[in-house]
Amino acid sequence: MPQVVLKLSKQKITEMKEHYRNQLNPKTPQSAVFAAKTPNSSITAYQSGKVLFQGKNPEAEANKWGTAEPKAESPAKPKKKHAYHPPESLFTSSHIGSDEAGTGDYFGPITVAAAYVRTDQIPLLKELGVKDSKHLTDEKILAIAKDLVHLEMPFSLLRLPNKKYNQLQRKGWSQGRMKTALHHRAIENLLAKIEPEQPEGILIDQFSQPDIYQKHLATDGNKLQQHVYFMTKAESYSIAVAAGSILARATFVKAMDDIAEKVGMEIPKGASAKVDRTAAAIMKRYGRKKLEEIAKVHFANTEKATKYL
């Protein structure tokens, strides 16, 4: 879908809103000033001053207000590390990105999200603030995730409850094997959802070497899908991985809030001494079995919490 982006002043955007008052869309993204639709183009003006025109003939509409903003430079080309490293062209193509959250946290589930971002959606997602979730607050992540859910962006979201996590761990499953199974299933679900459309590629935020990932798949009777790539810090380059990262993190944050409500106390993230003390308080109030439902009990935090008691 053709598109044009302009950078305009607040006064100009106010003029535009008045100009399109009879064509305004009542539903607008959270970070938008207004959205409108004309025979030529859909128009979305953002608080940042950027205005996105996309549709049949966006140039005709955009030319009424200014000239297109110069294209931003692409991120520095990452060094190739293995045969499954993605080509740079993938980052600007229609592709699937998959990421997870909660793996290093004692409390809360592991969550995995795979998102399919089409080329024409990339500018809009950037306007919504989609980027590496590590650079966003949890409040901002929740707000962006809410916008993503309302977009026509297909995604698949999975959550591994702590009780199931602990059962698998006792059966000998490593966390890497669990994450592999979750990513594979999320991607399979998403591919089925977008059929017959096919992505240009699938990028997984790398948590293990590709050969280890494939060994885990083979153990469970699965095999790698076509055009799958692996890359560390992929959310810094791929908007699809960044979107998956935000959706996974938002789901994890909500799960942590649910745990806090159920136990009646603040639940810290991570695996710090504060986590140890909280685990001890929960055991004292509810007994050790409660941790099976809300924590990864094989972490060293369980033993440290026991010493507090």
C-alpha positions in Angstrom: 0.0 0.0 0.0 1.6 3.4 -1.0 2.3 5.8 1.8 3.7 9.2 2.6 4.9 10.6 5.9 5.0 14.3 6.6 6.5 16.2 9.6 4.2 19.1 10.5 3.7 21.7 13.2 1.0 21.4 15.8 -0.7 24.4 14.3 -0.7 22.8 10.8 -2.1 19.5 12.3 -4.9 21.6 14.0 -5.7 23.1 10.6 -5.8 19.7 9.1 -8.2 18.4 11.7 -10.5 21.3 11.0 -10.2 20.7 7.2 -11.2 17.0 7.6 -13.8 17.5 10.3 -16.5 15.9 8.1 -14.3 12.9 7.4 -12.9 12.1 10.9 -12.7 8.6 12.1 -14.1 8.3 15.7 -11.6 5.6 16.5 -7.9 6.8 16.6 -4.7 5.2 18.0 -3.8 6.2 21.5 -0.9 8.4 20.4 -2.8 10.1 17.5 -4.3 13.6 17.3 -6.9 12.5 14.7 -7.6 10.0 12.0 -9.5 10.7 8.8 -10.3 9.0 5.5 -10.7 10.6 2.1 -11.2 8.9 -1.4 -7.4 9.2 -1.9 -6.0 8.2 1.4 -6.4 7.3 5.1 -4.7 10.0 7.3 -3.4 9.6 10.8 -1.8 12.6 12.6 0.4 11.8 15.6 1.3 13.9 18.7 4.9 13.7 17.6 4.1 15.9 14.6 4.3 13.1 12.0 1.3 12.5 9.7 0.9 9.2 7.8 -1.0 9.1 4.5 -1.7 5.7 3.0 -4.1 4.3 0.5 -4.8 4.5 -3.2 -3.2 7.9 -3.8 -1.6 9.3 -0.6 0.6 11.7 -2.6 -2.4 13.7 -3.8 -3.6 14.3 -0.2 -0.1 14.8 1.3 0.9 17.4 -1.3 -1.8 19.7 0.1 0.1 20.0 3.3 3.8 19.7 2.6 6.6 17.5 1.2 7.6 14.0 2.4 10.0 13.7 5.3 13.5 12.2 4.3 13.7 8.5 4.9 15.5 7.6 8.2 18.8 5.8 8.0 18.7 2.0 8.5 20.3 0.6 11.6 24.0 -0.4 11.2 24.3 -3.7 9.4 24.9 -6.4 12.0 27.8 -8.8 11.6 26.9 -12.2 10.2 27.5 -15.0 12.8 25.9 -18.2 11.4 24.1 -19.6 8.4 20.7 -18.6 9.9 21.6 -14.9 10.2 18.9 -12.8 8.5 19.5 -10.8 5.4 19.3 -7.0 6.0 16.4 -6.9 3.5 14.2 -8.9 5.9 13.9 -5.9 8.3 11.9 -3.9 5.7 9.9 -6.8 4.3 6.7 -8.5 5.5 7.9 -10.9 8.1 7.2 -12.7 11.4 9.1 -11.9 14.6 9.0 -13.9 17.7 10.2 -13.1 21.2 9.7 -14.1 24.9 9.4 -12.6 28.3 9.7 -13.9 31.9 12.5 -16.4 31.4 14.8 -14.8 34.0 12.1 -13.9 36.5 11.5 -16.2 39.5 7.8 -15.2 39.7 5.5 -15.3 36.8 5.1 -17.4 33.6 7.1 -17.5 30.5 5.3 -15.8 27.7 6.0 -15.9 23.9 4.5 -13.8 21.2 4.9 -14.0 17.4 3.8 -11.1 15.3 3.3 -10.7 11.5 4.1 -7.2 10.3 3.5 -6.3 6.7 5.8 -3.8 5.0 3.1 -1.1 4.8 2.5 -1.4 8.6 6.1 -0.6 9.6 5.8 3.2 9.7 2.6 3.0 11.7 4.1 0.7 14.3 7.1 3.0 14.6 4.7 5.9 15.2 3.0 3.9 17.9 6.4 3.7 19.7 7.1 0.0 18.9 10.8 -0.6 19.6 13.0 -2.8 21.8 10.9 -3.3 25.0 14.0 -3.1 27.1 13.9 0.6 26.5 10.3 1.0 27.5 8.6 1.2 30.9 6.0 -1.4 31.7 3.3 1.3 31.7 4.3 2.3 28.1 4.5 -1.4 27.1 0.9 -2.0 28.3 -0.3 1.1 26.4 1.4 0.1 23.1 0.3 -3.5 23.4 -3.3 -2.2 23.7 -2.9 -0.3 20.4 -1.3 -3.4 18.7 -4.2 -5.6 19.7 -6.6 -3.2 18.0 -4.6 -3.1 14.7 -5.0 -5.5 11.9 -1.7 -7.1 12.8 -1.9 -10.9 13.1 -0.2 -12.3 16.2 0.0 -15.5 18.3 0.5 -15.4 22.0 1.3 -18.3 24.4 1.8 -18.4 28.1 3.4 -21.3 30.0 1.8 -21.4 33.5 4.3 -21.9 36.4 2.7 -25.2 37.5 3.2 -26.7 34.1 6.7 -25.2 33.9 7.7 -26.9 37.2 6.3 -30.2 36.0 8.3 -30.1 32.8 11.4 -29.0 34.6 11.1 -32.1 36.9 10.8 -34.3 33.8 14.1 -33.0 32.6 13.1 -30.3 30.3 15.6 -27.4 30.2 14.3 -23.9 29.9 15.7 -23.8 26.4 13.6 -26.7 25.3 10.5 -25.1 26.8 11.2 -21.8 24.9 11.8 -23.7 21.7 8.5 -25.5 22.0 6.7 -22.2 22.7 8.3 -20.3 19.8 7.6 -23.2 17.4 3.9 -23.4 18.4 3.4 -19.6 18.4 4.8 -19.5 14.8 2.8 -22.5 13.7 -0.4 -20.9 15.0 0.4 -17.6 13.3 1.3 -19.2 9.9 -2.1 -21.0 10.0 -3.8 -17.7 10.9 -2.4 -15.8 7.9 -2.8 -18.5 5.3 -2.6 -18.5 2.3 -0.3 -15.4 2.7 3.3 -16.3 3.3 5.9 -14.1 5.1 9.2 -13.2 3.5 10.9 -14.8 6.5 10.6 -15.6 10.2 13.0 -14.1 12.7 13.4 -15.5 16.2 15.2 -13.5 18.9 18.1 -15.9 19.5 18.3 -17.6 22.9 20.3 -20.6 21.8 22.4 -21.7 18.7 20.2 -22.7 15.8 21.5 -26.3 15.9 20.5 -26.6 19.5 17.1 -25.1 18.7 16.6 -27.7 16.0 17.7 -30.6 18.3 15.0 -29.5 20.7 12.5 -29.5 17.9 13.6 -33.0 16.7 13.2 -34.3 20.3 9.6 -33.3 20.2 9.0 -34.6 16.7 9.0 -31.2 15.0 11.1 -29.5 12.4 12.1 -26.0 11.5 9.7 -24.0 9.3 10.9 -22.5 6.0 12.9 -19.3 5.9 13.6 -19.1 9.7 16.4 -16.9 10.9 18.0 -16.3 14.3 19.6 -13.2 15.7 20.6 -11.8 19.1 19.1 -8.5 20.0 16.7 -8.9 17.0 14.2 -6.5 18.5 16.6 -3.6 17.8 16.5 -4.3 14.1 13.2 -6.0 13.4 9.9 -4.2 14.1 8.1 -7.6 14.0 10.3 -9.0 16.8 9.9 -5.7 18.7 6.1 -6.0 18.4 6.3 -9.6 19.6 8.6 -8.5 22.5 6.0 -5.9 23.6 3.1 -8.3 23.4 5.0 -11.0 25.4 6.1 -8.5 28.0 2.7 -7.0 28.4 1.2 -10.4 29.0 3.9 -11.2 31.6 3.3 -7.9 33.4 -0.5 -8.6 33.5 0.2 -12.1 34.9 2.5 -10.6 37.6 -0.3 -8.1 38.6 -2.7 -11.1 38.8 -0.3 -12.9 41.1 0.0 -9.8 43.3 -3.7 -9.5 43.6 -4.2 -13.2 44.5 -1.5 -13.2 47.2 -2.2 -9.7 48.5 1.3 -8.3 48.3 3.7 -6.7 45.8 5.5 -9.2 43.6 8.9 -8.0 42.4 10.3 -8.9 39.0 13.7 -10.5 38.4 15.5 -12.8 40.9 16.9 -10.4 43.5 17.2 -10.6 47.3 13.9 -8.7 47.4 12.4 -11.7 45.5 13.8 -14.1 48.1 12.1 -12.1 50.9 8.8 -12.1 49.0 9.0 -15.8 48.4 9.6 -16.3 52.1 6.6 -14.2 53.0 4.4 -16.2 50.6 5.6 -19.5 52.1 4.9 -18.3 55.6 1.4 -17.1 54.7 0.3 -19.8 52.2 2.8 -22.7 52.5 5.5 -23.9 50.0 2.9 -25.4 47.6 1.8 -21.9 46.7 5.1 -21.3 45.0 4.4 -24.1 42.6 1.6 -22.0 41.1 3.4 -18.7 40.8 7.1 -19.3 40.7 9.9 -21.2 38.9 10.8 -23.3 42.0 14.1 -24.7 40.7 15.6 -21.2 40.8 18.0 -20.7 43.7 15.6 -18.1 45.2 13.5 -21.0 46.7 16.4 -22.2 48.8 17.4 -18.7 49.8 13.8 -17.9 50.8 13.7 -21.1 52.9 16.7 -19.8 54.9 14.7 -16.6 55.7 12.1 -18.8 57.4 
